[in-house]
């Protein structure tokens, strides 16, 4: 089993979407963490499926209420099958919730490990450390960890998320 970590290296990232609400709407578990680890960054993954899983985890959990539509399109562009359809069908409700609560999330690091892989399918565990801000947190960042199983399908040479399942909380 290989494992890679991608860390945000202090460079500004564009605000991109609605991770927490998307995860809640799709049933993904979010595990709060007391402190975020800022250990050394590991090498970037070189396996295309693992790179796609890490990028999908980043896109799914990085968002801002001011640019929901661009976020929604990015997630749809990187997904297929069941997840794509469910995400598309819940778009209006998620958008309304995020805008009403002024929610945004910034990813601090993404860690991906391969469970199984073949040329057409891959199963990954994706862990995302992030901070989320909303009216409920009075605009202050709240650290969280999102952990999910992501099944990817190779569609025309692109690895797309087909299924996203929560990792049960301890």
C-alpha positions as a Python dict, from the first residue, in 0.01 Angstrom:
ca = {
    (1, 'X'): (0, 0, 0),
    (2, 'X'): (148, 335, -95),
    (3, 'X'): (71, 660, 81),
    (4, 'X'): (132, 1019, -21),
    (5, 'X'): (75, 1354, 142),
    (6, 'X'): (21, 1685, -35),
    (7, 'X'): (53, 1990, 184),
    (8, 'X'): (-49, 2342, 105),
    (9, 'X'): (285, 2520, 100),
    (10, 'X'): (168, 2867, 198),
    (11, 'X'): (88, 2970, -158),
    (12, 'X'): (-249, 3130, -204),
    (13, 'X'): (-507, 2891, -350),
    (14, 'X'): (-815, 3016, -519),
    (15, 'X'): (-1124, 2985, -306),
    (16, 'X'): (-1304, 2696, -466),
    (17, 'X'): (-1631, 2561, -334),
    (18, 'X'): (-1824, 2375, -57),
    (19, 'X'): (-1660, 2076, 103),
    (20, 'X'): (-1818, 2045, 446),
    (21, 'X'): (-2173, 2089, 328),
    (22, 'X'): (-2106, 1870, 24),
    (23, 'X'): (-1976, 1602, 255),
    (24, 'X'): (-2269, 1634, 490),
    (25, 'X'): (-2516, 1624, 202),
    (26, 'X'): (-2348, 1317, 55),
    (27, 'X'): (-2311, 1140, 391),
    (28, 'X'): (-1934, 1182, 430),
    (29, 'X'): (-1815, 1188, 791),
    (30, 'X'): (-1620, 1482, 924),
    (31, 'X'): (-1395, 1425, 1222),
    (32, 'X'): (-1293, 1737, 1420),
    (33, 'X'): (-931, 1741, 1532),
    (34, 'X'): (-794, 1937, 1824),
    (35, 'X'): (-475, 2047, 1654),
    (36, 'X'): (-354, 2015, 1299),
    (37, 'X'): (-22, 1847, 1245),
    (38, 'X'): (222, 2053, 1048),
    (39, 'X'): (490, 1789, 996),
    (40, 'X'): (717, 1778, 695),
    (41, 'X'): (555, 1739, 357),
    (42, 'X'): (598, 1406, 184),
    (43, 'X'): (682, 1373, -182),
    (44, 'X'): (401, 1443, -423),
    (45, 'X'): (240, 1127, -560),
    (46, 'X'): (340, 1012, -907),
    (47, 'X'): (66, 752, -964),
    (48, 'X'): (-206, 913, -1180),
    (49, 'X'): (-491, 753, -982),
    (50, 'X'): (-343, 865, -652),
    (51, 'X'): (-281, 1216, -786),
    (52, 'X'): (-645, 1230, -902),
    (53, 'X'): (-771, 1111, -561),
    (54, 'X'): (-566, 1374, -378),
    (55, 'X'): (-681, 1649, -612),
    (56, 'X'): (-1042, 1534, -585),
    (57, 'X'): (-1019, 1543, -204),
    (58, 'X'): (-880, 1896, -224),
    (59, 'X'): (-1149, 2012, -467),
    (60, 'X'): (-1433, 1852, -268),
    (61, 'X'): (-1332, 2015, 60),
    (62, 'X'): (-1209, 2358, -55),
    (63, 'X'): (-1482, 2614, -105),
    (64, 'X'): (-1622, 2956, -34),
    (65, 'X'): (-1981, 3072, -24),
    (66, 'X'): (-1896, 3355, -267),
    (67, 'X'): (-1803, 3121, -554),
    (68, 'X'): (-2021, 2813, -517),
    (69, 'X'): (-2106, 2765, -884),
    (70, 'X'): (-1742, 2736, -994),
    (71, 'X'): (-1679, 2491, -710),
    (72, 'X'): (-1981, 2282, -803),
    (73, 'X'): (-1866, 2260, -1165),
    (74, 'X'): (-1511, 2157, -1065),
    (75, 'X'): (-1642, 1871, -852),
    (76, 'X'): (-1879, 1759, -1129),
    (77, 'X'): (-1595, 1776, -1383),
    (78, 'X'): (-1389, 1540, -1166),
    (79, 'X'): (-1663, 1285, -1094),
    (80, 'X'): (-1874, 1027, -1272),
    (81, 'X'): (-2152, 776, -1208),
    (82, 'X'): (-2340, 764, -880),
    (83, 'X'): (-2142, 1032, -700),
    (84, 'X'): (-2172, 1274, -995),
    (85, 'X'): (-2549, 1227, -1011),
    (86, 'X'): (-2605, 1262, -635),
    (87, 'X'): (-2380, 1567, -616),
    (88, 'X'): (-2559, 1730, -908),
    (89, 'X'): (-2904, 1655, -764),
    (90, 'X'): (-2817, 1807, -424),
    (91, 'X'): (-2650, 2117, -568),
    (92, 'X'): (-2929, 2368, -502),
    (93, 'X'): (-2977, 2268, -139),
    (94, 'X'): (-2602, 2273, -69),
    (95, 'X'): (-2561, 2610, -239),
    (96, 'X'): (-2847, 2764, -41),
    (97, 'X'): (-2708, 2634, 290),
    (98, 'X'): (-2353, 2756, 224),
    (99, 'X'): (-2463, 3101, 111),
    (100, 'X'): (-2705, 3143, 403),
    (101, 'X'): (-2443, 3041, 661),
    (102, 'X'): (-2147, 3217, 493),
    (103, 'X'): (-1947, 2892, 500),
    (104, 'X'): (-1601, 2845, 354),
    (105, 'X'): (-1325, 2589, 394),
    (106, 'X'): (-950, 2599, 332),
    (107, 'X'): (-750, 2280, 289),
    (108, 'X'): (-425, 2255, 481),
    (109, 'X'): (-316, 1910, 366),
    (110, 'X'): (-439, 1608, 173),
    (111, 'X'): (-313, 1256, 236),
    (112, 'X'): (-396, 969, 2),
    (113, 'X'): (-327, 599, 27),
    (114, 'X'): (-403, 330, -229),
    (115, 'X'): (-611, 34, -113),
    (116, 'X'): (-650, -138, -451),
    (117, 'X'): (-580, -39, -808),
    (118, 'X'): (-590, -181, -1159),
    (119, 'X'): (-586, -3, -1497),
    (120, 'X'): (-961, 74, -1483),
    (121, 'X'): (-1048, 119, -1114),
    (122, 'X'): (-882, 234, -793),
    (123, 'X'): (-989, 251, -430),
    (124, 'X'): (-820, 520, -218),
    (125, 'X'): (-840, 651, 135),
    (126, 'X'): (-830, 1030, 128),
    (127, 'X'): (-774, 1231, 449),
    (128, 'X'): (-808, 1608, 439),
    (129, 'X'): (-704, 1849, 716),
    (130, 'X'): (-892, 2174, 673),
    (131, 'X'): (-1026, 2478, 852),
    (132, 'X'): (-1390, 2575, 815),
    (133, 'X'): (-1542, 2916, 884),
    (134, 'X'): (-1910, 3004, 903),
    (135, 'X'): (-2162, 3209, 1094),
    (136, 'X'): (-2172, 2923, 1347),
    (137, 'X'): (-1798, 2965, 1419),
    (138, 'X'): (-1832, 3347, 1427),
    (139, 'X'): (-1601, 3354, 1126),
    (140, 'X'): (-1318, 3192, 1320),
    (141, 'X'): (-1142, 2893, 1161),
    (142, 'X'): (-1238, 2554, 1306),
    (143, 'X'): (-989, 2272, 1235),
    (144, 'X'): (-1137, 1949, 1103),
    (145, 'X'): (-1031, 1625, 943),
    (146, 'X'): (-1238, 1465, 668),
    (147, 'X'): (-1164, 1100, 589),
    (148, 'X'): (-1327, 918, 299),
    (149, 'X'): (-1296, 614, 74),
    (150, 'X'): (-1289, 731, -286),
    (151, 'X'): (-1347, 487, -571),
    (152, 'X'): (-1210, 614, -901),
    (153, 'X'): (-1287, 495, -1252),
    (154, 'X'): (-1055, 551, -1546),
    (155, 'X'): (-1283, 719, -1801),
    (156, 'X'): (-1113, 798, -2130),
    (157, 'X'): (-773, 824, -1961),
    (158, 'X'): (-897, 1046, -1674),
    (159, 'X'): (-940, 918, -1319),
    (160, 'X'): (-1281, 1037, -1195),
    (161, 'X'): (-1444, 984, -856),
    (162, 'X'): (-1731, 740, -895),
    (163, 'X'): (-1815, 676, -531),
    (164, 'X'): (-1731, 858, -210),
    (165, 'X'): (-1797, 691, 127),
    (166, 'X'): (-1723, 813, 480),
    (167, 'X'): (-1470, 636, 696),
    (168, 'X'): (-1658, 559, 1018),
    (169, 'X'): (-1569, 775, 1315),
    (170, 'X'): (-1392, 601, 1601),
}
